[in-house]
Amino acid sequence: MRLIQMKKIIHLLILFLYIFTVNSCNKVEEREISGVYEVDKITVKDKVETKPYTFLKLNPDYTFKLISDNKTQKDSISGSWKIKDLPIYIKISSPFEKETVIQFTYSGKQTEGRLRGTIIYFDYPNDFHGGRFQSMLYVKLREGKR
């Protein structure tokens, strides 16, 4: 009888540790995502002249702001962001690389970006300009460059 109780306690302990580990890993990921990102590479889909937002600021309170000009902060979009799925590991080169899908909600619209390391990738039609770009990426700035 005591052996059965001990097994149940051990199973519950293992289950608790698993749930705690998965949740705490996801929280660390969310803290690592917050920061200021700057647009780096853009591939234009159509020939219409569109100026991309230069900075993407992801705040720890799950809000974001896209800014064209960092000094005046004119022409900006604000909204919320969340991790859509748990990170997955994809083989881009060797070794596998972690990829996290981030969902952005703003002005009744939604778009998604893929975070790999310190770079957020947006592929057509997922951009903040109505699908005008084939692809664009934002690179996270170091603390001193913000």
N, C-alpha and C positions, 0 to 999 in steps of 0.2 A: 504494500500500500504506500509506504514512504517513497519507494522508488518511482512510482507513477506520479506522485506529487512533485518530486524533484524534476522529473522529465518535463512536466507541464511548466514549472517555474523556469527551467532552462529555455524552453521553446519561447515563452513569453519574453524573456530577457533578450534572446536573439532577435525576435521580431521588433522589440522596442529599439534596440541598437541599430537595426537596419533602417527603420523609419527615421530615427534621429540623424543618422549619417546621410541619408538621401536628402532630407530637408536642409541640413546645415551646409551641404555642398552646394545646393541651389542658392542659398542666401549669399554665400561667398561670391558666387558668380554674379549675382545682382549688384553687389558692391563694386565688383571689378568693372562692370559695364559703365557705371556713372562716370562722367567726365565731359571734356570738350573735344570734339572731333572736327577736323578741317577737311574740306573737299580736296581730293587729290587728282583722281583721274576720271575723265568723263568721255563717254562715247555718245555722240548726238545721233538720234534716230531720224528725225526729220530736219529739214533745212530752216525751220522757223527759229529766229534768234531768241534764245531764252537764257537768261543769266541764272545759274544755279545758286542755291543758298550756300554761302561760304562756310558757315559754322553750324554744327549740330551740337547742342548742349543737352546731355542727358543728366537729369538731376536724381539724387537718391530717393526723392519722394515720388518717383515714377512720373514726373512731368518732363517735357522736353520743349526746346525752343530752337527753331531754325532761323538763322540770322544771315542777311545778305552783307551787312556792314557791321562789324563788331563794335565800332566806335559810336555810331548813331543808333544802332539797332533798329533801323528802319526796315520796312518790308520783311516782317517776320511772321512765322507761323508758330503757334503754341498748341500743345496737346498733351496726351499721356502716352506712356509706353509700358509694355509688359513683355516678359519672356513668354512666348507662345508655347513652346515645348521644352522639355529637358534637353540639355545639350546632347548632340550625337557626335560620333567620331567618323570622319570621312577620310578616304585615302586620296589625297591630292598629290602628294609625293611620298617619300618615306621619312618619317613614320606617319601614323594617322594624325589628323588635326581635328580639334574640337570645333564644332559649328553650333551656334545658338541662333534660333529664329526669334527676332524681336518684332513685335507688332506695335505700330504707331497709329494712334487714333487722334484725328483733328478735324474740326469743322464738319462733322458728320461723315468723314471719309476714313478709310483704313489703308495702310500700306505695310509692307514687311521688308525687313532688311536681314541679312545673314551676317552674324558676327563671327569672325575667325581671328583669334588673337586680339590685336588692337585695331582691326579694320572692319568696318561695316560695309557690306556690298549690297547694292540695290540693282536689280535687273529688271528690264522691261516686263511688264508694265508698272512695276513697283518703284515709283519715284514720287516726289512731292510736286511734280510739274505736269501731271496728267498724261504720263507715258511719253514725254518728248525725248527722253534719253534711253538709249539702248542699255547702257550700264553707267554706274557711277559709284565711287567709293569714297568713304570718309575715313581718315586716319586719326587715331586718338593722339592728342597733343600731350606732351609731358607737362608736369605741374608747373615748371618754370616758364613755359611758352604760352600760357593762357592769358 
